[in-house]
Amino acid sequence: MRSEVFVNLAPGEEYHIDLRGSEPMAADHARRWLDDEFVRLDCEPLRATGKVLLADKVLVVAQAAGARLFKDDAWAQQFARAAVGALSQPLVRVDVAAMAVSF
C-alpha cells in the first residue's frame, strides 16, 4: 500500500513525503518515536488538560520541527513513517497553519 504525508507549515511552504519503498513504522515504535521527538523538540501539549492525542502529537512535532527538520530528508522520512504508523492511515495531511490533521 502506498503511503504519503503532506505537511503544510505556512502558506506556500508544503512538504510532500512519499513513502514509496519504505514501510510505515509499527504502531508501538511510531508512538515511541513521536514521544521521543515531542520531548527532544520541547513540545507543549495543545490541550489545557495536558492530555496529548496522537494526532496532536503529530501536529506539534511538525510545528516544532519547522522547515529546518523537514528539509532533512532522513528526518522527514522518519516523521512520515511514524505519522502513518501511529495514525494507521496511508495518507496523512498535517496543516500546521490551521492546526489540523486530516486523513
Secondary structure, 3 states (H helix, E strand, C coil): CCCEEEEEEECCEEEEEECCCCCCCCHHHHHHHHHHHHHHCCCCCCCCCCCCCHHHHHHHHHHHHHHHHHCCHHHHHHHHHHHHHHHCCCEEEEECCCCEEEC
